Amino acid sequence: MTLEIIRNAFGWCAIINIAFLFFWFLMFACCRDWIYSMHNRWFKMPKETFNAIHYAGIATYKIAIFLLNLVPYIALRIVG
C-alpha cells in the first residue's frame, strides 16, 4: 500500500463521516419530535434526556471524526 492510497482512504472516510454527521444533525434539528416519538415507544425518557443523549452523541462522533480521520489525513499530507 502506498502513502497516497492510505491518505486517500483517510480523506474519503472523513468525507463520508462528516456527511453522516451532517445528516444526523439535520434530522435531529428538523424532525426532533418525530424521532423522539419513535424512540419513546421503546425507551421511555423525558425530552431533556433525549436531547442530551443526542447532543452528546453528536459531539462524541465529531471528536472521533477529528481524531480518527482528519488528524491522520493532515499528518499524511504533511509527511508526503
N, CA, C and O atoms as a Maestro MAE file, in Angstrom:
{
 s_m_m2io_version
 :::
 2.0.0
}

f_m_ct {
 s_m_title
 :::
 protein
 m_atom[320] {
  # First column is atom index #
  i_m_mmod_type
  r_m_x_coord
  r_m_y_coord
  r_m_z_coord
  i_m_residue_number
  s_m_chain_name
  s_m_pdb_residue_name
  s_m_pdb_atom_name
  i_m_atomic_number
  :::
  1 25 0.840 -1.177 0.000 1 A "MET " " N  " 7
  2 3 0.000 0.000 0.000 1 A "MET " " CA " 6
  3 2 0.888 1.243 0.000 1 A "MET " " C  " 6
  4 15 1.860 1.332 0.749 1 A "MET " " O  " 8
  5 25 0.542 2.166 -0.827 2 A "THR " " N  " 7
  6 3 1.330 3.388 -0.885 2 A "THR " " CA " 6
  7 2 0.745 4.443 0.050 2 A "THR " " C  " 6
  8 15 -0.389 4.342 0.519 2 A "THR " " O  " 8
  9 25 1.568 5.453 0.296 3 A "LEU " " N  " 7
  10 3 1.140 6.551 1.152 3 A "LEU " " CA " 6
  11 2 -0.065 7.280 0.560 3 A "LEU " " C  " 6
  12 15 -0.946 7.735 1.291 3 A "LEU " " O  " 8
  13 25 -0.096 7.384 -0.749 4 A "GLU " " N  " 7
  14 3 -1.200 8.075 -1.421 4 A "GLU " " CA " 6
  15 2 -2.527 7.333 -1.234 4 A "GLU " " C  " 6
  16 15 -3.564 7.964 -1.031 4 A "GLU " " O  " 8
  17 25 -2.502 6.015 -1.300 5 A "ILE " " N  " 7
  18 3 -3.731 5.230 -1.108 5 A "ILE " " CA " 6
  19 2 -4.249 5.387 0.315 5 A "ILE " " C  " 6
  20 15 -5.450 5.559 0.526 5 A "ILE " " O  " 8
  21 25 -3.352 5.328 1.287 6 A "ILE " " N  " 7
  22 3 -3.769 5.480 2.685 6 A "ILE " " CA " 6
  23 2 -4.319 6.882 2.924 6 A "ILE " " C  " 6
  24 15 -5.339 7.052 3.592 6 A "ILE " " O  " 8
  25 25 -3.638 7.880 2.376 7 A "ARG " " N  " 7
  26 3 -4.089 9.265 2.526 7 A "ARG " " CA " 6
  27 2 -5.467 9.443 1.894 7 A "ARG " " C  " 6
  28 15 -6.337 10.081 2.487 7 A "ARG " " O  " 8
  29 25 -5.679 8.890 0.702 8 A "ASN " " N  " 7
  30 3 -6.995 8.987 0.060 8 A "ASN " " CA " 6
  31 2 -8.070 8.265 0.862 8 A "ASN " " C  " 6
  32 15 -9.206 8.734 0.941 8 A "ASN " " O  " 8
  33 25 -7.724 7.134 1.453 9 A "ALA " " N  " 7
  34 3 -8.687 6.400 2.278 9 A "ALA " " CA " 6
  35 2 -9.109 7.234 3.482 9 A "ALA " " C  " 6
  36 15 -10.297 7.313 3.796 9 A "ALA " " O  " 8
  37 25 -8.144 7.858 4.158 10 A "PHE " " N  " 7
  38 3 -8.495 8.723 5.291 10 A "PHE " " CA " 6
  39 2 -9.339 9.910 4.838 10 A "PHE " " C  " 6
  40 15 -10.267 10.317 5.537 10 A "PHE " " O  " 8
  41 25 -9.022 10.459 3.681 11 A "GLY " " N  " 7
  42 3 -9.806 11.580 3.167 11 A "GLY " " CA " 6
  43 2 -11.246 11.194 2.882 11 A "GLY " " C  " 6
  44 15 -12.171 11.913 3.259 11 A "GLY " " O  " 8
  45 25 -11.440 10.059 2.216 12 A "TRP " " N  " 7
  46 3 -12.806 9.608 1.925 12 A "TRP " " CA " 6
  47 2 -13.557 9.202 3.185 12 A "TRP " " C  " 6
  48 15 -14.758 9.444 3.300 12 A "TRP " " O  " 8
  49 25 -12.861 8.592 4.120 13 A "CYS " " N  " 7
  50 3 -13.507 8.258 5.405 13 A "CYS " " CA " 6
  51 2 -13.992 9.519 6.099 13 A "CYS " " C  " 6
  52 15 -15.095 9.548 6.644 13 A "CYS " " O  " 8
  53 25 -13.174 10.555 6.080 14 A "ALA " " N  " 7
  54 3 -13.569 11.822 6.698 14 A "ALA " " CA " 6
  55 2 -14.786 12.414 5.999 14 A "ALA " " C  " 6
  56 15 -15.719 12.872 6.659 14 A "ALA " " O  " 8
  57 25 -14.785 12.408 4.678 15 A "ILE " " N  " 7
  58 3 -15.915 12.972 3.927 15 A "ILE " " CA " 6
  59 2 -17.202 12.204 4.213 15 A "ILE " " C  " 6
  60 15 -18.247 12.813 4.441 15 A "ILE " " O  " 8
  61 25 -17.137 10.890 4.205 16 A "ILE " " N  " 7
  62 3 -18.325 10.067 4.465 16 A "ILE " " CA " 6
  63 2 -18.830 10.280 5.890 16 A "ILE " " C  " 6
  64 15 -20.034 10.411 6.109 16 A "ILE " " O  " 8
  65 25 -17.914 10.315 6.857 17 A "ASN " " N  " 7
  66 3 -18.323 10.511 8.247 17 A "ASN " " CA " 6
  67 2 -18.888 11.899 8.487 17 A "ASN " " C  " 6
  68 15 -19.843 12.048 9.249 17 A "ASN " " O  " 8
  69 25 -18.319 12.919 7.855 18 A "ILE " " N  " 7
  70 3 -18.861 14.278 8.001 18 A "ILE " " CA " 6
  71 2 -20.244 14.362 7.368 18 A "ILE " " C  " 6
  72 15 -21.125 15.038 7.900 18 A "ILE " " O  " 8
  73 25 -20.446 13.688 6.245 19 A "ALA " " N  " 7
  74 3 -21.779 13.665 5.622 19 A "ALA " " CA " 6
  75 2 -22.798 12.993 6.540 19 A "ALA " " C  " 6
  76 15 -23.924 13.471 6.677 19 A "ALA " " O  " 8
  77 25 -22.402 11.879 7.169 20 A "PHE " " N  " 7
  78 3 -23.304 11.211 8.107 20 A "PHE " " CA " 6
  79 2 -23.592 12.103 9.310 20 A "PHE " " C  " 6
  80 15 -24.733 12.162 9.767 20 A "PHE " " O  " 8
  81 25 -22.584 12.799 9.832 21 A "LEU " " N  " 7
  82 3 -22.769 13.718 10.954 21 A "LEU " " CA " 6
  83 2 -23.726 14.843 10.571 21 A "LEU " " C  " 6
  84 15 -24.605 15.202 11.355 21 A "LEU " " O  " 8
  85 25 -23.562 15.395 9.384 22 A "PHE " " N  " 7
  86 3 -24.438 16.458 8.903 22 A "PHE " " CA " 6
  87 2 -25.874 15.955 8.756 22 A "PHE " " C  " 6
  88 15 -26.817 16.659 9.117 22 A "PHE " " O  " 8
  89 25 -26.045 14.744 8.229 23 A "PHE " " N  " 7
  90 3 -27.371 14.152 8.099 23 A "PHE " " CA " 6
  91 2 -28.021 13.956 9.471 23 A "PHE " " C  " 6
  92 15 -29.200 14.259 9.659 23 A "PHE " " O  " 8
  93 25 -27.233 13.441 10.433 24 A "TRP " " N  " 7
  94 3 -27.742 13.247 11.795 24 A "TRP " " CA " 6
  95 2 -28.187 14.587 12.381 24 A "TRP " " C  " 6
  96 15 -29.265 14.682 12.967 24 A "TRP " " O  " 8
  97 25 -27.355 15.626 12.224 25 A "PHE " " N  " 7
  98 3 -27.705 16.940 12.752 25 A "PHE " " CA " 6
  99 2 -28.978 17.477 12.097 25 A "PHE " " C  " 6
  100 15 -29.861 17.991 12.783 25 A "PHE " " O  " 8
  101 25 -29.073 17.359 10.767 26 A "LEU " " N  " 7
  102 3 -30.269 17.853 10.081 26 A "LEU " " CA " 6
  103 2 -31.527 17.115 10.518 26 A "LEU " " C  " 6
  104 15 -32.564 17.734 10.756 26 A "LEU " " O  " 8
  105 25 -31.436 15.800 10.623 27 A "MET " " N  " 7
  106 3 -32.600 15.022 11.075 27 A "MET " " CA " 6
  107 2 -32.994 15.418 12.489 27 A "MET " " C  " 6
  108 15 -34.178 15.553 12.796 27 A "MET " " O  " 8
  109 25 -32.000 15.604 13.348 28 A "PHE " " N  " 7
  110 3 -32.297 15.982 14.733 28 A "PHE " " CA " 6
  111 2 -32.863 17.392 14.803 28 A "PHE " " C  " 6
  112 15 -33.769 17.655 15.593 28 A "PHE " " O  " 8
  113 25 -32.343 18.299 13.991 29 A "ALA " " N  " 7
  114 3 -32.821 19.679 14.015 29 A "ALA " " CA " 6
  115 2 -34.217 19.814 13.403 29 A "ALA " " C  " 6
  116 15 -35.033 20.591 13.897 29 A "ALA " " O  " 8
  117 25 -34.496 19.072 12.340 30 A "CYS " " N  " 7
  118 3 -35.769 19.233 11.618 30 A "CYS " " CA " 6
  119 2 -36.872 18.294 12.100 30 A "CYS " " C  " 6
  120 15 -38.046 18.664 12.088 30 A "CYS " " O  " 8
  121 25 -36.513 17.095 12.519 31 A "CYS " " N  " 7
  122 3 -37.515 16.069 12.825 31 A "CYS " " CA " 6
  123 2 -37.392 15.565 14.261 31 A "CYS " " C  " 6
  124 15 -37.648 14.390 14.524 31 A "CYS " " O  " 8
  125 25 -37.008 16.431 15.183 32 A "ARG " " N  " 7
  126 3 -36.764 16.014 16.560 32 A "ARG " " CA " 6
  127 2 -37.982 15.361 17.198 32 A "ARG " " C  " 6
  128 15 -37.856 14.336 17.867 32 A "ARG " " O  " 8
  129 25 -39.154 15.943 17.000 33 A "ASP " " N  " 7
  130 3 -40.361 15.392 17.630 33 A "ASP " " CA " 6
  131 2 -40.699 14.003 17.077 33 A "ASP " " C  " 6
  132 15 -41.087 13.109 17.828 33 A "ASP " " O  " 8
  133 25 -40.551 13.831 15.778 34 A "TRP " " N  " 7
  134 3 -40.821 12.520 15.180 34 A "TRP " " CA " 6
  135 2 -39.830 11.469 15.691 34 A "TRP " " C  " 6
  136 15 -40.222 10.355 16.038 34 A "TRP " " O  " 8
  137 25 -38.561 11.830 15.732 35 A "ILE " " N  " 7
  138 3 -37.537 10.900 16.226 35 A "ILE " " CA " 6
  139 2 -37.798 10.578 17.697 35 A "ILE " " C  " 6
  140 15 -37.673 9.428 18.118 35 A "ILE " " O  " 8
  141 25 -38.161 11.605 18.478 36 A "TYR " " N  " 7
  142 3 -38.449 11.379 19.901 36 A "TYR " " CA " 6
  143 2 -39.642 10.446 20.076 36 A "TYR " " C  " 6
  144 15 -39.596 9.540 20.907 36 A "TYR " " O  " 8
  145 25 -40.700 10.651 19.313 37 A "SER " " N  " 7
  146 3 -41.878 9.789 19.471 37 A "SER " " CA " 6
  147 2 -41.570 8.356 19.057 37 A "SER " " C  " 6
  148 15 -42.082 7.411 19.658 37 A "SER " " O  " 8
  149 25 -40.730 8.189 18.025 38 A "MET " " N  " 7
  150 3 -40.365 6.848 17.590 38 A "MET " " CA " 6
  151 2 -39.523 6.136 18.671 38 A "MET " " C  " 6
  152 15 -39.768 4.971 18.983 38 A "MET " " O  " 8
  153 25 -38.544 6.836 19.230 39 A "HIS " " N  " 7
  154 3 -37.701 6.232 20.258 39 A "HIS " " CA " 6
  155 2 -38.436 6.079 21.589 39 A "HIS " " C  " 6
  156 15 -38.144 5.165 22.360 39 A "HIS " " O  " 8
  157 25 -39.367 6.954 21.851 40 A "ASN " " N  " 7
  158 3 -40.089 6.906 23.128 40 A "ASN " " CA " 6
  159 2 -40.997 5.678 23.222 40 A "ASN " " C  " 6
  160 15 -41.400 5.296 24.320 40 A "ASN " " O  " 8
  161 25 -41.319 5.062 22.098 41 A "ARG " " N  " 7
  162 3 -42.100 3.813 22.143 41 A "ARG " " CA " 6
  163 2 -41.298 2.699 22.809 41 A "ARG " " C  " 6
  164 15 -41.854 1.875 23.535 41 A "ARG " " O  " 8
  165 25 -39.996 2.678 22.561 42 A "TRP " " N  " 7
  166 3 -39.141 1.620 23.098 42 A "TRP " " CA " 6
  167 2 -38.501 2.005 24.424 42 A "TRP " " C  " 6
  168 15 -38.403 1.186 25.337 42 A "TRP " " O  " 8
  169 25 -38.067 3.257 24.523 43 A "PHE " " N  " 7
  170 3 -37.333 3.714 25.707 43 A "PHE " " CA " 6
  171 2 -38.029 4.937 26.263 43 A "PHE " " C  " 6
  172 15 -37.944 6.021 25.686 43 A "PHE " " O  " 8
  173 25 -38.709 4.772 27.369 44 A "LYS " " N  " 7
  174 3 -39.413 5.890 27.986 44 A "LYS " " CA " 6
  175 2 -38.399 6.807 28.656 44 A "LYS " " C  " 6
  176 15 -37.676 6.398 29.565 44 A "LYS " " O  " 8
  177 25 -38.355 8.064 28.190 45 A "MET " " N  " 7
  178 3 -37.448 9.043 28.773 45 A "MET " " CA " 6
  179 2 -37.989 10.439 28.519 45 A "MET " " C  " 6
  180 15 -38.721 10.662 27.555 45 A "MET " " O  " 8
  181 25 -37.630 11.379 29.385 46 A "PRO " " N  " 7
  182 3 -38.066 12.757 29.143 46 A "PRO " " CA " 6
  183 2 -37.334 13.373 27.944 46 A "PRO " " C  " 6
  184 15 -36.265 12.908 27.547 46 A "PRO " " O  " 8
  185 25 -37.928 14.422 27.379 47 A "LYS " " N  " 7
  186 3 -37.334 15.060 26.203 47 A "LYS " " CA " 6
  187 2 -35.955 15.634 26.499 47 A "LYS " " C  " 6
  188 15 -35.078 15.611 25.636 47 A "LYS " " O  " 8
  189 25 -35.756 16.145 27.701 48 A "GLU " " N  " 7
  190 3 -34.462 16.725 28.054 48 A "GLU " " CA " 6
  191 2 -33.360 15.675 28.003 48 A "GLU " " C  " 6
  192 15 -32.259 15.953 27.530 48 A "GLU " " O  " 8
  193 25 -33.648 14.478 28.484 49 A "THR " " N  " 7
  194 3 -32.670 13.388 28.443 49 A "THR " " CA " 6
  195 2 -32.407 12.973 26.999 49 A "THR " " C  " 6
  196 15 -31.261 12.749 26.612 49 A "THR " " O  " 8
  197 25 -33.454 12.872 26.219 50 A "PHE " " N  " 7
  198 3 -33.318 12.523 24.801 50 A "PHE " " CA " 6
  199 2 -32.433 13.536 24.081 50 A "PHE " " C  " 6
  200 15 -31.533 13.158 23.331 50 A "PHE " " O  " 8
  201 25 -32.693 14.830 24.310 51 A "ASN " " N  " 7
  202 3 -31.885 15.869 23.680 51 A "ASN " " CA " 6
  203 2 -30.433 15.795 24.128 51 A "ASN " " C  " 6
  204 15 -29.523 15.951 23.313 51 A "ASN " " O  " 8
  205 25 -30.209 15.560 25.416 52 A "ALA " " N  " 7
  206 3 -28.847 15.485 25.938 52 A "ALA " " CA " 6
  207 2 -28.096 14.289 25.358 52 A "ALA " " C  " 6
  208 15 -26.909 14.393 25.051 52 A "ALA " " O  " 8
  209 25 -28.771 13.170 25.210 53 A "ILE " " N  " 7
  210 3 -28.131 11.979 24.640 53 A "ILE " " CA " 6
  211 2 -27.714 12.248 23.195 53 A "ILE " " C  " 6
  212 15 -26.601 11.905 22.795 53 A "ILE " " O  " 8
  213 25 -28.599 12.857 22.414 54 A "HIS " " N  " 7
  214 3 -28.255 13.144 21.020 54 A "HIS " " CA " 6
  215 2 -27.155 14.200 20.923 54 A "HIS " " C  " 6
  216 15 -26.258 14.084 20.088 54 A "HIS " " O  " 8
  217 25 -27.216 15.215 21.758 55 A "TYR " " N  " 7
  218 3 -26.181 16.244 21.745 55 A "TYR " " CA " 6
  219 2 -24.823 15.640 22.089 55 A "TYR " " C  " 6
  220 15 -23.823 15.943 21.438 55 A "TYR " " O  " 8
  221 25 -24.786 14.789 23.108 56 A "ALA " " N  " 7
  222 3 -23.529 14.129 23.486 56 A "ALA " " CA " 6
  223 2 -23.059 13.178 22.390 56 A "ALA " " C  " 6
  224 15 -21.861 13.085 22.123 56 A "ALA " " O  " 8
  225 25 -23.982 12.478 21.760 57 A "GLY " " N  " 7
  226 3 -23.618 11.574 20.667 57 A "GLY " " CA " 6
  227 2 -23.030 12.313 19.479 57 A "GLY " " C  " 6
  228 15 -22.033 11.878 18.904 57 A "GLY " " O  " 8
  229 25 -23.646 13.431 19.109 58 A "ILE " " N  " 7
  230 3 -23.130 14.229 18.003 58 A "ILE " " CA " 6
  231 2 -21.752 14.779 18.340 58 A "ILE " " C  " 6
  232 15 -20.852 14.754 17.501 58 A "ILE " " O  " 8
  233 25 -21.579 15.274 19.560 59 A "ALA " " N  " 7
  234 3 -20.279 15.819 19.974 59 A "ALA " " CA " 6
  235 2 -19.207 14.735 19.990 59 A "ALA " " C  " 6
  236 15 -18.091 14.964 19.523 59 A "ALA " " O  " 8
  237 25 -19.529 13.570 20.516 60 A "THR " " N  " 7
  238 3 -18.564 12.466 20.564 60 A "THR " " CA " 6
  239 2 -18.196 12.004 19.160 60 A "THR " " C  " 6
  240 15 -17.029 11.734 18.878 60 A "THR " " O  " 8
  241 25 -19.174 11.914 18.294 61 A "TYR " " N  " 7
  242 3 -18.915 11.488 16.913 61 A "TYR " " CA " 6
  243 2 -18.039 12.504 16.189 61 A "TYR " " C  " 6
  244 15 -17.148 12.135 15.424 61 A "TYR " " O  " 8
  245 25 -18.301 13.787 16.436 62 A "LYS " " N  " 7
  246 3 -17.494 14.834 15.804 62 A "LYS " " CA " 6
  247 2 -16.040 14.765 16.280 62 A "LYS " " C  " 6
  248 15 -15.121 14.891 15.470 62 A "LYS " " O  " 8
  249 25 -15.825 14.570 17.564 63 A "ILE " " N  " 7
  250 3 -14.471 14.431 18.091 63 A "ILE " " CA " 6
  251 2 -13.788 13.207 17.500 63 A "ILE " " C  " 6
  252 15 -12.604 13.258 17.166 63 A "ILE " " O  " 8
  253 25 -14.518 12.113 17.368 64 A "ALA " " N  " 7
  254 3 -13.947 10.891 16.786 64 A "ALA " " CA " 6
  255 2 -13.549 11.122 15.328 64 A "ALA " " C  " 6
  256 15 -12.516 10.621 14.885 64 A "ALA " " O  " 8
  257 25 -14.351 11.868 14.582 65 A "ILE " " N  " 7
  258 3 -14.003 12.167 13.190 65 A "ILE " " CA " 6
  259 2 -12.699 12.958 13.137 65 A "ILE " " C  " 6
  260 15 -11.819 12.663 12.329 65 A "ILE " " O  " 8
  261 25 -12.581 13.960 13.999 66 A "PHE " " N  " 7
  262 3 -11.357 14.752 14.007 66 A "PHE " " CA " 6
  263 2 -10.141 13.910 14.374 66 A "PHE " " C  " 6
  264 15 -9.102 13.993 13.719 66 A "PHE " " O  " 8
  265 25 -10.274 13.093 15.426 67 A "LEU " " N  " 7
  266 3 -9.118 12.335 15.905 67 A "LEU " " CA " 6
  267 2 -8.767 11.138 15.022 67 A "LEU " " C  " 6
  268 15 -7.589 10.826 14.848 67 A "LEU " " O  " 8
  269 25 -9.758 10.475 14.471 68 A "LEU " " N  " 7
  270 3 -9.507 9.223 13.758 68 A "LEU " " CA " 6
  271 2 -9.465 9.362 12.240 68 A "LEU " " C  " 6
  272 15 -8.996 8.454 11.554 68 A "LEU " " O  " 8
  273 25 -9.943 10.474 11.709 69 A "ASN " " N  " 7
  274 3 -9.936 10.655 10.255 69 A "ASN " " CA " 6
  275 2 -9.139 11.880 9.816 69 A "ASN " " C  " 6
  276 15 -8.233 11.771 8.990 69 A "ASN " " O  " 8
  277 25 -9.474 13.036 10.367 70 A "LEU " " N  " 7
  278 3 -8.863 14.263 9.884 70 A "LEU " " CA " 6
  279 2 -7.410 14.431 10.329 70 A "LEU " " C  " 6
  280 15 -6.567 14.831 9.525 70 A "LEU " " O  " 8
  281 25 -7.103 14.137 11.578 71 A "VAL " " N  " 7
  282 3 -5.723 14.279 12.053 71 A "VAL " " CA " 6
  283 2 -4.776 13.346 11.293 71 A "VAL " " C  " 6
  284 15 -3.728 13.808 10.841 71 A "VAL " " O  " 8
  285 25 -5.092 12.055 11.131 72 A "PRO " " N  " 7
  286 3 -4.196 11.220 10.313 72 A "PRO " " CA " 6
  287 2 -4.089 11.698 8.863 72 A "PRO " " C  " 6
  288 15 -3.014 11.627 8.267 72 A "PRO " " O  " 8
  289 25 -5.186 12.178 8.298 73 A "TYR " " N  " 7
  290 3 -5.146 12.692 6.933 73 A "TYR " " CA " 6
  291 2 -4.204 13.892 6.818 73 A "TYR " " C  " 6
  292 15 -3.381 13.966 5.906 73 A "TYR " " O  " 8
  293 25 -4.341 14.819 7.751 74 A "ILE " " N  " 7
  294 3 -3.475 16.006 7.727 74 A "ILE " " CA " 6
  295 2 -2.025 15.621 7.960 74 A "ILE " " C  " 6
  296 15 -1.128 16.155 7.308 74 A "ILE " " O  " 8
  297 25 -1.788 14.697 8.887 75 A "ALA " " N  " 7
  298 3 -0.422 14.249 9.145 75 A "ALA " " CA " 6
  299 2 0.187 13.601 7.904 75 A "ALA " " C  " 6
  300 15 1.354 13.841 7.594 75 A "ALA " " O  " 8
  301 25 -0.571 12.800 7.205 76 A "LEU " " N  " 7
  302 3 -0.074 12.180 5.983 76 A "LEU " " CA " 6
  303 2 0.146 13.186 4.871 76 A "LEU " " C  " 6
  304 15 1.041 13.009 4.045 76 A "LEU " " O  " 8
  305 25 -0.664 14.251 4.837 77 A "ARG " " N  " 7
  306 3 -0.445 15.322 3.860 77 A "ARG " " CA " 6
  307 2 0.860 16.050 4.153 77 A "ARG " " C  " 6
  308 15 1.594 16.411 3.233 77 A "ARG " " O  " 8
  309 25 1.151 16.268 5.446 78 A "ILE " " N  " 7
  310 3 2.388 16.951 5.820 78 A "ILE " " CA " 6
  311 2 3.602 16.074 5.493 78 A "ILE " " C  " 6
  312 15 4.600 16.556 4.959 78 A "ILE " " O  " 8
  313 25 3.503 14.793 5.817 79 A "VAL " " N  " 7
  314 3 4.632 13.884 5.613 79 A "VAL " " CA " 6
  315 2 4.916 13.666 4.134 79 A "VAL " " C  " 6
  316 15 6.071 13.676 3.707 79 A "VAL " " O  " 8
  317 25 3.858 13.471 3.357 80 A "GLY " " N  " 7
  318 3 4.098 13.062 1.985 80 A "GLY " " CA " 6
  319 2 3.666 14.068 1.007 80 A "GLY " " C  " 6
  320 15 3.807 13.858 -0.198 80 A "GLY " " O  " 8
  :::
 }
 m_bond[319] {
  # First column is bond index #
  i_m_from
  i_m_to
  i_m_order
  :::
  1 1 2 1
  2 2 3 1
  3 3 4 2
  4 3 5 1
  5 5 6 1
  6 6 7 1
  7 7 8 2
  8 7 9 1
  9 9 10 1
  10 10 11 1
  11 11 12 2
  12 11 13 1
  13 13 14 1
  14 14 15 1
  15 15 16 2
  16 15 17 1
  17 17 18 1
  18 18 19 1
  19 19 20 2
  20 19 21 1
  21 21 22 1
  22 22 23 1
  23 23 24 2
  24 23 25 1
  25 25 26 1
  26 26 27 1
  27 27 28 2
  28 27 29 1
  29 29 30 1
  30 30 31 1
  31 31 32 2
  32 31 33 1
  33 33 34 1
  34 34 35 1
  35 35 36 2
  36 35 37 1
  37 37 38 1
  38 38 39 1
  39 39 40 2
  40 39 41 1
  41 41 42 1
  42 42 43 1
  43 43 44 2
  44 43 45 1
  45 45 46 1
  46 46 47 1
  47 47 48 2
  48 47 49 1
  49 49 50 1
  50 50 51 1
  51 51 52 2
  52 51 53 1
  53 53 54 1
  54 54 55 1
  55 55 56 2
  56 55 57 1
  57 57 58 1
  58 58 59 1
  59 59 60 2
  60 59 61 1
  61 61 62 1
  62 62 63 1
  63 63 64 2
  64 63 65 1
  65 65 66 1
  66 66 67 1
  67 67 68 2
  68 67 69 1
  69 69 70 1
  70 70 71 1
  71 71 72 2
  72 71 73 1
  73 73 74 1
  74 74 75 1
  75 75 76 2
  76 75 77 1
  77 77 78 1
  78 78 79 1
  79 79 80 2
  80 79 81 1
  81 81 82 1
  82 82 83 1
  83 83 84 2
  84 83 85 1
  85 85 86 1
  86 86 87 1
  87 87 88 2
  88 87 89 1
  89 89 90 1
  90 90 91 1
  91 91 92 2
  92 91 93 1
  93 93 94 1
  94 94 95 1
  95 95 96 2
  96 95 97 1
  97 97 98 1
  98 98 99 1
  99 99 100 2
  100 99 101 1
  101 101 102 1
  102 102 103 1
  103 103 104 2
  104 103 105 1
  105 105 106 1
  106 106 107 1
  107 107 108 2
  108 107 109 1
  109 109 110 1
  110 110 111 1
  111 111 112 2
  112 111 113 1
  113 113 114 1
  114 114 115 1
  115 115 116 2
  116 115 117 1
  117 117 118 1
  118 118 119 1
  119 119 120 2
  120 119 121 1
  121 121 122 1
  122 122 123 1
  123 123 124 2
  124 123 125 1
  125 125 126 1
  126 126 127 1
  127 127 128 2
  128 127 129 1
  129 129 130 1
  130 130 131 1
  131 131 132 2
  132 131 133 1
  133 133 134 1
  134 134 135 1
  135 135 136 2
  136 135 137 1
  137 137 138 1
  138 138 139 1
  139 139 140 2
  140 139 141 1
  141 141 142 1
  142 142 143 1
  143 143 144 2
  144 143 145 1
  145 145 146 1
  146 146 147 1
  147 147 148 2
  148 147 149 1
  149 149 150 1
  150 150 151 1
  151 151 152 2
  152 151 153 1
  153 153 154 1
  154 154 155 1
  155 155 156 2
  156 155 157 1
  157 157 158 1
  158 158 159 1
  159 159 160 2
  160 159 161 1
  161 161 162 1
  162 162 163 1
  163 163 164 2
  164 163 165 1
  165 165 166 1
  166 166 167 1
  167 167 168 2
  168 167 169 1
  169 169 170 1
  170 170 171 1
  171 171 172 2
  172 171 173 1
  173 173 174 1
  174 174 175 1
  175 175 176 2
  176 175 177 1
  177 177 178 1
  178 178 179 1
  179 179 180 2
  180 179 181 1
  181 181 182 1
  182 182 183 1
  183 183 184 2
  184 183 185 1
  185 185 186 1
  186 186 187 1
  187 187 188 2
  188 187 189 1
  189 189 190 1
  190 190 191 1
  191 191 192 2
  192 191 193 1
  193 193 194 1
  194 194 195 1
  195 195 196 2
  196 195 197 1
  197 197 198 1
  198 198 199 1
  199 199 200 2
  200 199 201 1
  201 201 202 1
  202 202 203 1
  203 203 204 2
  204 203 205 1
  205 205 206 1
  206 206 207 1
  207 207 208 2
  208 207 209 1
  209 209 210 1
  210 210 211 1
  211 211 212 2
  212 211 213 1
  213 213 214 1
  214 214 215 1
  215 215 216 2
  216 215 217 1
  217 217 218 1
  218 218 219 1
  219 219 220 2
  220 219 221 1
  221 221 222 1
  222 222 223 1
  223 223 224 2
  224 223 225 1
  225 225 226 1
  226 226 227 1
  227 227 228 2
  228 227 229 1
  229 229 230 1
  230 230 231 1
  231 231 232 2
  232 231 233 1
  233 233 234 1
  234 234 235 1
  235 235 236 2
  236 235 237 1
  237 237 238 1
  238 238 239 1
  239 239 240 2
  240 239 241 1
  241 241 242 1
  242 242 243 1
  243 243 244 2
  244 243 245 1
  245 245 246 1
  246 246 247 1
  247 247 248 2
  248 247 249 1
  249 249 250 1
  250 250 251 1
  251 251 252 2
  252 251 253 1
  253 253 254 1
  254 254 255 1
  255 255 256 2
  256 255 257 1
  257 257 258 1
  258 258 259 1
  259 259 260 2
  260 259 261 1
  261 261 262 1
  262 262 263 1
  263 263 264 2
  264 263 265 1
  265 265 266 1
  266 266 267 1
  267 267 268 2
  268 267 269 1
  269 269 270 1
  270 270 271 1
  271 271 272 2
  272 271 273 1
  273 273 274 1
  274 274 275 1
  275 275 276 2
  276 275 277 1
  277 277 278 1
  278 278 279 1
  279 279 280 2
  280 279 281 1
  281 281 282 1
  282 282 283 1
  283 283 284 2
  284 283 285 1
  285 285 286 1
  286 286 287 1
  287 287 288 2
  288 287 289 1
  289 289 290 1
  290 290 291 1
  291 291 292 2
  292 291 293 1
  293 293 294 1
  294 294 295 1
  295 295 296 2
  296 295 297 1
  297 297 298 1
  298 298 299 1
  299 299 300 2
  300 299 301 1
  301 301 302 1
  302 302 303 1
  303 303 304 2
  304 303 305 1
  305 305 306 1
  306 306 307 1
  307 307 308 2
  308 307 309 1
  309 309 310 1
  310 310 311 1
  311 311 312 2
  312 311 313 1
  313 313 314 1
  314 314 315 1
  315 315 316 2
  316 315 317 1
  317 317 318 1
  318 318 319 1
  319 319 320 2
  :::
 }
}
